[in-house]
Amino acid sequence: MYNIGIDLGGTKMAAGVVGDDYKIIGKTSRPTLGMRPDYEIVADMAELYYEAVAASGIDETDIQSVGIGCPGAVNVESGILEGTNNLNFHMYPIKDELSKRLKKEVYIENDANAAAYGEFLAGAGRGKTDFIVITLGTGVGSGIIINGKIYSGHNYDGAELGHMVINIDGEPCNCGRYGCWEAYASATALIRQTKEAMSRNPESAMWDIVDGNITNVNGKTAFDAMRINDEAGKEVVRKYLRYVGCGIVNVINIFQPEIVCIGGGISKEGDTILKPIHAQVRAERYSMYAQKQTKLKIAELGNDAGIIGAAELYRLYGKN
């Protein structure tokens, strides 16, 4: 039997058919066009389901269940998407609505949790029981696996590690607080930090990298400048990775997982980010004398993590 995972995002929705070996055998996607009415988006998700089946070449009757990774506050028990910042959903019974359309068992989970579950089953967390994913993207996403199960708190709003404060009265965060880890360690924060450094350093090679147009700055700009020995670029990267490392040390001190996995666009820098963060963890971790230590890894599944994790939600929430 096969299962379908749907990864619902603010800009794109993707669906894939996943087999028992966690391999995606058919995949499709389309723009979300996020601020449309909720029922229109759900109708598109149903169409995406059938497109994924067609792409896989299997019979629709071979689909056992559908899992959805949704942004925002997701009530796993009731099947209600209680609210999300980037989509027009509020207290919407997404599980029941999609189940009616597809005549299949449907399971839902927060998108970051679903992606973490995918990495846990088929990626960087294979064979482990305690595993945390940190995603450095527009925000700082996170998913926590404890004893092989997703942890999200008694109200399903937990595991928002990006919103722990690392600098009281610091930079404003979209959540309304000040000084959140997300406000310093997200790709959005890195872009802001890069632009600020460029404004202070008109001679920096970062200006050449963006063709003199500061609006062209992205998450790679400072890293590219660092690689050509630009001092301002090197300082941006050094400080940014200190912020990332600060939060990761906090996460390790609280949870002591077997692995902390770093995903998102910034993770493509690989050892360039892992080595300095690992050095910071070694120097600052509370558990420095423990025989067992948390390992740091780069995520392995990329955008497929959310599809795979969503497809496998039946393992956690299906009827035994």
C-alpha positions as CSV (number, residue, x, y, z in Angstrom):
1,M,0.0,0.0,0.0
2,Y,1.0,3.6,-0.5
3,N,0.3,6.9,1.3
4,I,0.2,10.4,0.0
5,G,1.8,13.4,1.7
6,I,0.7,16.9,1.0
7,D,3.0,19.8,2.1
8,L,0.9,22.9,2.3
9,G,2.9,26.1,2.2
10,G,2.2,29.8,1.9
11,T,3.5,30.0,-1.6
12,K,3.5,26.4,-2.9
13,M,1.7,23.1,-2.2
14,A,3.3,19.8,-3.1
15,A,2.1,16.2,-3.0
16,G,3.8,12.9,-3.3
17,V,3.0,9.2,-3.3
18,V,5.2,7.4,-0.7
19,G,5.9,3.7,-0.5
20,D,6.8,1.5,2.5
21,D,10.5,2.3,1.8
22,Y,9.8,6.0,2.3
23,K,10.6,6.6,-1.4
24,I,8.5,9.1,-3.4
25,I,7.3,7.4,-6.6
26,G,5.2,10.3,-8.0
27,K,5.2,14.0,-7.1
28,T,3.5,17.2,-8.2
29,S,3.1,20.8,-7.0
30,R,1.3,24.1,-7.8
31,P,1.2,27.6,-6.4
32,T,-0.9,28.0,-3.2
33,L,-2.1,31.6,-4.0
34,G,-2.5,31.8,-0.2
35,M,-5.0,34.5,0.5
36,R,-7.8,32.8,-1.4
37,P,-10.8,31.4,0.5
38,D,-10.0,28.3,2.5
39,Y,-12.4,26.0,0.5
40,E,-10.6,27.0,-2.8
41,I,-7.2,25.9,-1.4
42,V,-8.7,22.6,-0.2
43,A,-10.2,22.0,-3.6
44,D,-6.7,22.4,-5.1
45,M,-5.3,20.0,-2.6
46,A,-7.8,17.4,-3.7
47,E,-6.8,17.9,-7.3
48,L,-3.2,17.7,-6.3
49,Y,-3.9,14.3,-4.7
50,Y,-5.2,12.9,-8.0
51,E,-2.3,14.5,-10.0
52,A,0.2,12.8,-7.6
53,V,-1.6,9.4,-8.1
54,A,-1.4,9.9,-11.9
55,A,2.3,10.8,-11.7
56,S,3.0,7.7,-9.7
57,G,1.4,5.3,-12.2
58,I,-0.4,3.3,-9.5
59,D,-4.1,2.7,-9.0
60,E,-5.9,5.1,-6.7
61,T,-7.3,2.2,-4.7
62,D,-3.8,1.4,-3.6
63,I,-3.7,4.7,-1.6
64,Q,-4.1,3.9,2.1
65,S,-4.2,7.4,3.7
66,V,-3.4,11.0,3.2
67,G,-1.3,13.2,5.5
68,I,-1.1,17.0,5.4
69,G,1.6,19.2,6.8
70,C,0.0,22.6,7.5
71,P,1.6,25.8,8.6
72,G,0.3,27.4,11.8
73,A,-1.6,26.0,14.8
74,V,-2.8,22.5,13.9
75,N,-5.0,20.5,16.2
76,V,-4.1,16.9,15.5
77,E,-6.9,15.6,17.7
78,S,-9.8,17.6,16.2
79,G,-8.4,17.8,12.7
80,I,-8.9,21.6,12.7
81,L,-6.4,24.1,11.3
82,E,-6.9,26.7,14.0
83,G,-5.1,29.5,12.3
84,T,-2.1,30.4,10.3
85,N,-0.3,33.7,9.4
86,N,0.2,33.1,5.7
87,L,-3.0,31.4,4.7
88,N,-6.7,32.4,5.1
89,F,-7.6,29.5,7.5
90,H,-9.2,30.1,10.9
91,M,-10.7,27.2,12.9
92,Y,-11.1,25.3,9.6
93,P,-11.9,21.5,9.7
94,I,-9.4,20.7,7.1
95,K,-9.1,17.0,7.9
96,D,-12.9,16.3,7.6
97,E,-13.2,18.5,4.5
98,L,-10.5,16.7,2.6
99,S,-11.6,13.3,3.8
100,K,-15.0,14.0,2.4
101,R,-13.6,14.9,-1.0
102,L,-11.1,12.0,-1.2
103,K,-13.0,9.3,0.6
104,K,-9.7,8.4,2.4
105,E,-8.4,8.6,6.0
106,V,-6.7,11.9,6.5
107,Y,-4.2,12.9,9.1
108,I,-2.8,16.4,9.8
109,E,0.2,17.9,11.5
110,N,2.1,21.1,11.7
111,D,4.4,21.4,8.6
112,A,7.6,21.7,10.6
113,N,6.7,18.7,12.7
114,A,5.9,16.7,9.6
115,A,9.2,17.6,8.0
116,A,11.0,16.6,11.2
117,Y,9.2,13.3,11.2
118,G,10.3,12.8,7.6
119,E,13.9,13.4,8.4
120,F,13.6,11.2,11.5
121,L,12.2,8.2,9.4
122,A,14.2,8.5,6.2
123,G,16.9,11.2,6.5
124,A,19.4,12.5,9.1
125,G,17.5,10.9,12.0
126,R,17.3,7.3,10.8
127,G,17.6,4.8,13.6
128,K,17.4,7.4,16.4
129,T,14.7,8.0,19.0
130,D,15.3,11.6,20.1
131,F,15.8,14.0,17.3
132,I,15.3,17.8,16.6
133,V,15.2,19.6,13.3
134,I,16.0,23.3,13.1
135,T,15.1,25.0,9.8
136,L,16.8,28.2,8.9
137,G,14.4,29.9,6.4
138,T,12.1,32.8,6.3
139,G,11.8,32.1,10.1
140,V,13.4,29.5,12.3
141,G,11.2,26.4,12.1
142,S,11.6,23.5,14.4
143,G,10.3,20.0,15.0
144,I,10.9,17.8,18.0
145,I,10.9,14.0,18.1
146,I,11.0,12.4,21.6
147,N,10.9,8.6,21.9
148,G,10.0,8.3,18.2
149,K,7.0,10.6,18.5
150,I,6.3,14.2,17.6
151,Y,6.2,16.5,20.6
152,S,3.9,19.5,20.2
153,G,2.6,20.1,23.8
154,H,-0.8,19.6,25.3
155,N,-2.4,22.1,23.0
156,Y,-0.4,21.3,19.8
157,D,1.2,24.7,19.8
158,G,4.6,23.6,21.2
159,A,8.0,23.2,19.7
160,E,8.2,26.8,18.5
161,L,11.9,27.0,19.3
162,G,12.5,30.0,17.1
163,H,10.5,32.1,19.6
164,M,12.7,31.6,22.6
165,V,14.4,34.9,23.5
166,I,18.2,35.1,23.2
167,N,18.4,38.9,23.7
168,I,15.9,40.6,26.0
169,D,14.5,43.8,24.4
170,G,16.4,42.9,21.2
171,E,15.2,42.9,17.6
172,P,11.4,42.8,17.1
173,C,10.0,39.5,16.0
174,N,6.9,38.8,13.9
175,C,5.4,37.0,16.9
176,G,5.2,40.3,18.8
177,R,8.1,39.6,21.2
178,Y,11.5,41.2,21.1
179,G,14.8,39.3,20.9
180,C,13.6,36.0,19.6
181,W,16.1,33.5,18.1
182,E,14.2,33.8,14.8
183,A,14.9,37.5,14.7
184,Y,18.6,36.8,14.7
185,A,19.1,33.3,13.1
186,S,16.6,33.1,10.3
187,A,17.6,33.7,6.7
188,T,15.5,36.9,6.9
189,A,17.6,38.1,9.8
190,L,20.8,37.2,7.9
191,I,19.6,39.3,4.9
192,R,18.9,42.2,7.3
193,Q,22.3,41.9,9.0
194,T,24.0,41.8,5.6
195,K,22.3,45.0,4.4
196,E,23.3,46.7,7.6
197,A,26.9,45.7,7.2
198,M,26.9,46.9,3.6
199,S,25.6,50.3,4.6
200,R,28.4,50.6,7.2
201,N,31.0,49.3,4.7
202,P,30.7,50.9,1.2
203,E,34.0,49.4,0.2
204,S,32.8,45.8,0.9
205,A,32.9,43.2,-1.9
206,M,29.3,42.5,-1.1
207,W,28.3,45.5,-3.1
208,D,30.0,44.0,-6.2
209,I,28.3,40.6,-5.5
210,V,24.8,42.3,-5.7
211,D,25.8,44.6,-8.7
212,G,25.5,47.6,-6.5
213,N,21.9,47.0,-5.7
214,I,21.2,46.3,-2.1
215,T,17.8,44.9,-2.9
216,N,19.6,41.9,-4.5
217,V,21.0,40.7,-1.2
218,N,20.1,37.2,-0.3
219,G,21.2,34.5,2.2
220,K,24.3,33.7,0.2
221,T,25.6,37.2,-0.2
222,A,27.7,37.4,3.0
223,F,28.9,33.8,2.6
224,D,30.1,34.5,-1.0
225,A,31.9,37.6,0.3
226,M,33.5,35.6,3.0
227,R,34.8,33.1,0.5
228,I,36.8,35.9,-1.3
229,N,38.2,37.1,2.1
230,D,36.0,40.2,2.4
231,E,36.3,41.4,6.0
232,A,32.7,42.8,6.3
233,G,31.3,39.5,4.8
234,K,33.4,37.5,7.2
235,E,32.2,39.5,10.2
236,V,28.5,39.1,9.1
237,V,28.9,35.3,8.8
238,R,30.8,35.0,12.1
239,K,28.2,37.0,14.0
240,Y,25.2,35.3,12.3
241,L,26.6,31.8,13.1
242,R,27.1,32.9,16.7
243,Y,23.4,33.6,16.9
244,V,22.5,30.3,15.3
245,G,24.9,28.5,17.7
246,C,23.5,30.3,20.7
247,G,20.1,28.9,20.1
248,I,21.4,25.4,19.3
249,V,23.3,25.3,22.5
250,N,20.1,26.2,24.3
251,V,18.2,23.5,22.5
252,I,20.8,20.9,23.4
253,N,20.9,22.0,27.0
254,I,17.1,21.6,27.3
255,F,16.5,18.4,25.4
256,Q,19.9,16.5,25.0
257,P,18.7,14.8,21.8
258,E,20.8,12.3,19.9
259,I,20.9,14.6,16.9
260,V,20.2,18.2,16.1
261,C,19.7,18.5,12.3
262,I,19.9,21.8,10.5
263,G,17.8,22.4,7.4
264,G,16.6,25.2,5.2
265,G,18.4,27.2,2.5
266,I,21.3,28.2,4.8
267,S,22.0,24.5,5.5
268,K,23.4,24.2,1.9
269,E,26.5,25.9,3.3
270,G,27.3,22.5,4.9
271,D,30.6,22.4,6.9
272,T,30.9,26.2,6.6
273,I,28.2,26.5,9.2
274,L,28.6,23.1,10.9
275,K,32.2,23.6,12.0
276,P,31.9,26.9,13.9
277,I,28.6,25.9,15.4
278,H,30.0,22.6,16.6
279,A,33.0,24.5,18.1
280,Q,30.5,26.8,20.0
281,V,28.5,23.8,21.2
282,R,31.6,22.0,22.5
283,A,32.6,25.2,24.4
284,E,29.3,26.1,25.8
285,R,27.2,22.9,26.3
286,Y,26.1,22.0,29.8
287,S,26.8,18.4,29.1
288,M,30.5,18.8,28.3
289,Y,31.6,15.9,30.6
290,A,28.9,13.4,29.5
291,Q,30.0,10.3,27.6
292,K,27.1,10.7,25.1
293,Q,26.9,13.9,23.2
294,T,24.4,15.4,20.7
295,K,25.6,15.2,17.1
296,L,25.0,18.0,14.6
297,K,24.0,17.1,11.1
298,I,22.7,18.8,7.9
299,A,19.2,17.7,6.8
300,E,19.2,15.2,4.0
301,L,15.8,15.2,2.4
302,G,15.3,18.9,1.4
303,N,11.8,19.7,0.4
304,D,10.8,16.1,0.3
305,A,11.0,15.8,4.1
306,G,7.5,17.4,4.5
307,I,5.9,15.1,1.9
308,I,7.4,12.0,3.4
309,G,6.7,13.0,7.0
310,A,3.1,13.9,6.2
311,A,2.5,10.6,4.3
312,E,3.7,8.6,7.3
313,L,1.5,10.3,9.8
314,Y,-0.8,7.3,9.8
315,R,2.0,5.5,11.8
316,L,1.5,7.9,14.7
317,Y,-2.2,8.7,14.5
318,G,-3.8,5.8,12.6
319,K,-6.1,3.3,14.3
320,N,-4.3,0.3,15.6
